[in-house]
Amino acid sequence: MFRIEELNIDLSALQEDSFEATYVLRDEYFNSLDGASIRSGNVCSEISLTKAGPGEYSLALRIVGEVVVQCDRCLDDMMQYVKAESSYTVRLGNEPDPDGDVIVVAEKDGVLSLAWPIYETIALAVPIKHVHAPGKCNDAMTQKLSELSATRSGDEETAEGVDPRWADLDKLKN
């Protein structure tokens, strides 16, 4: 069982000016996040946290791995390779950042949770369009999609001709 608390960094307990860690995130991580659309995967996340000033840190994330997403064409699950780097500014404080560009950690807690910054980096690395490689989609679904696409096409008339009701309406139009 994965515990989200494993991705917490206590900023007040850091002894050095930098912190580095590597986390291997599997299905348990994705399932432990409430509201996450990616539910499965195997991703390596490298974290680098460097002190930039009093109460301010620079956070760099590097993500490499695979996640399971739904194919847009056949709706079957498919593996999607993801690779991304992102950086954040982390600041101790009590007021949220008005621009949303800075991760603000409450001074009284001093604990930075990396669960959502890592997930957001992974989610943004997934391409908008995800489709299986040619020939890898579910054959039954692809065939059904072809049938329905052909019947929806309004540009071509079928062998049966035009429905007489539409022909009468077309006469009124002309």
C-alpha positions as CSV (number, residue, x, y, z in Angstrom):
1,M,0.0,0.0,0.0
2,F,1.4,3.4,-1.0
3,R,1.2,6.2,1.4
4,I,1.1,9.8,0.0
5,E,3.0,10.9,3.1
6,E,6.1,9.3,1.6
7,L,6.2,12.3,-0.9
8,N,6.2,14.9,1.9
9,I,9.4,16.9,2.6
10,D,9.7,18.7,5.9
11,L,11.3,22.0,4.9
12,S,12.0,23.0,8.5
13,A,14.0,19.8,9.1
14,L,16.3,20.1,6.1
15,Q,19.9,20.3,7.4
16,E,21.5,21.1,4.1
17,D,20.8,23.7,1.4
18,S,19.8,21.0,-1.1
19,F,17.7,17.8,-1.1
20,E,17.6,15.1,-3.8
21,A,15.4,12.0,-4.0
22,T,14.2,9.5,-6.5
23,Y,10.7,7.9,-6.3
24,V,9.4,5.0,-8.3
25,L,5.7,5.5,-8.6
26,R,3.4,2.6,-9.6
27,D,-0.3,1.9,-9.6
28,E,-0.6,2.4,-5.9
29,Y,0.5,6.0,-6.2
30,F,-2.1,6.8,-8.9
31,N,-4.9,5.0,-7.1
32,S,-4.1,6.9,-3.9
33,L,-4.8,10.3,-5.5
34,D,-8.4,11.5,-5.3
35,G,-9.6,12.9,-8.6
36,A,-6.8,11.7,-10.8
37,S,-7.6,10.6,-14.3
38,I,-4.5,8.5,-14.8
39,R,-5.1,5.4,-12.7
40,S,-2.1,3.2,-13.5
41,G,1.6,3.5,-14.5
42,N,5.2,3.0,-13.7
43,V,7.1,6.3,-13.5
44,C,10.5,7.3,-12.1
45,S,10.5,10.8,-10.6
46,E,13.7,12.6,-9.6
47,I,13.3,15.5,-7.2
48,S,15.8,18.2,-6.6
49,L,15.1,20.9,-4.0
50,T,17.6,23.7,-3.5
51,K,17.4,26.6,-1.0
52,A,17.2,29.9,-3.0
53,G,17.0,32.3,-0.1
54,P,15.4,32.7,3.3
55,G,12.1,30.7,3.2
56,E,12.4,30.2,-0.6
57,Y,13.3,27.0,-2.5
58,S,13.7,26.0,-6.1
59,L,12.1,22.6,-6.9
60,A,13.0,20.7,-10.1
61,L,11.1,17.5,-11.1
62,R,12.2,15.1,-13.8
63,I,9.7,12.4,-14.9
64,V,10.4,9.3,-17.0
65,G,8.1,6.3,-17.5
66,E,4.9,4.9,-18.8
67,V,1.3,5.5,-17.8
68,V,-1.9,3.7,-18.9
69,V,-4.4,5.9,-20.7
70,Q,-7.5,5.2,-22.7
71,C,-7.1,5.1,-26.5
72,D,-9.2,7.8,-28.1
73,R,-10.2,5.6,-31.0
74,C,-11.0,2.1,-29.6
75,L,-11.3,3.0,-25.8
76,D,-9.0,0.2,-24.8
77,D,-6.2,0.9,-22.3
78,M,-2.8,1.6,-23.8
79,M,0.7,2.4,-22.5
80,Q,1.9,5.9,-23.1
81,Y,5.5,6.9,-22.7
82,V,6.0,10.1,-20.7
83,K,9.1,12.2,-20.2
84,A,9.0,15.7,-18.7
85,E,10.9,18.2,-16.6
86,S,9.3,21.0,-14.6
87,S,10.5,23.5,-12.1
88,Y,8.7,25.4,-9.3
89,T,9.4,28.0,-6.7
90,V,8.4,27.0,-3.2
91,R,8.0,29.6,-0.6
92,L,7.2,29.4,3.1
93,G,4.3,31.8,4.0
94,N,0.7,32.1,5.0
95,E,-0.8,33.9,2.0
96,P,-1.5,32.1,-1.3
97,D,0.3,33.4,-4.4
98,P,-2.1,35.6,-6.4
99,D,-0.6,34.4,-9.7
100,G,-0.5,30.7,-8.8
101,D,3.1,30.4,-10.0
102,V,4.5,29.7,-6.5
103,I,3.8,26.7,-4.3
104,V,3.2,28.3,-0.9
105,V,3.8,26.0,2.2
106,A,2.2,27.1,5.5
107,E,5.0,28.3,7.9
108,K,3.5,26.5,10.9
109,D,3.5,23.1,9.1
110,G,6.6,23.5,6.9
111,V,5.8,20.4,5.0
112,L,5.9,20.3,1.2
113,S,3.7,17.7,-0.4
114,L,5.0,16.6,-3.8
115,A,2.1,14.3,-4.7
116,W,0.2,16.8,-6.9
117,P,3.1,18.6,-8.4
118,I,4.5,15.2,-9.6
119,Y,1.0,14.1,-10.9
120,E,0.5,17.4,-12.7
121,T,3.9,17.0,-14.4
122,I,3.0,13.5,-15.5
123,A,-0.5,14.5,-16.7
124,L,0.9,17.4,-18.7
125,A,3.4,15.1,-20.4
126,V,0.7,12.9,-21.8
127,P,-0.1,14.0,-25.4
128,I,-3.6,15.4,-26.0
129,K,-4.3,12.7,-28.6
130,H,-3.5,9.2,-27.6
131,V,-4.1,6.4,-30.1
132,H,-2.7,3.0,-30.5
133,A,0.0,2.4,-33.2
134,P,-1.6,1.4,-36.6
135,G,-3.1,-2.1,-36.4
136,K,-3.0,-2.3,-32.5
137,C,-6.5,-0.9,-31.8
138,N,-9.3,-3.3,-30.8
139,D,-10.5,-4.8,-34.1
140,A,-14.2,-5.1,-33.1
141,M,-14.4,-1.5,-32.0
142,T,-12.5,-0.2,-35.1
143,Q,-14.9,-2.2,-37.4
144,K,-18.0,-0.7,-35.6
145,L,-16.5,2.8,-35.8
146,S,-16.0,2.3,-39.5
147,E,-19.6,1.2,-40.0
148,L,-21.0,4.1,-38.0
149,S,-18.8,6.6,-39.7
150,A,-20.0,5.5,-43.1
151,T,-23.7,5.8,-42.1
152,R,-23.2,9.3,-40.6
153,S,-21.7,10.8,-43.8
154,G,-24.3,13.1,-45.2
155,D,-22.4,14.0,-48.4
156,E,-22.9,10.7,-50.2
157,E,-26.3,9.2,-51.0
158,T,-26.9,5.6,-50.3
159,A,-28.0,3.0,-52.8
160,E,-31.5,3.2,-51.5
161,G,-31.8,6.9,-52.5
162,V,-33.1,9.8,-50.5
163,D,-35.9,9.3,-48.0
164,P,-39.1,10.6,-49.7
165,R,-39.9,12.9,-46.8
166,W,-36.6,14.7,-47.3
167,A,-37.3,14.8,-51.1
168,D,-40.6,16.6,-50.5
169,L,-38.9,19.1,-48.1
170,D,-36.2,19.6,-50.7
171,K,-39.0,20.5,-53.3
172,L,-40.3,23.1,-50.9
173,K,-36.9,24.6,-50.5
174,N,-36.5,25.0,-54.3
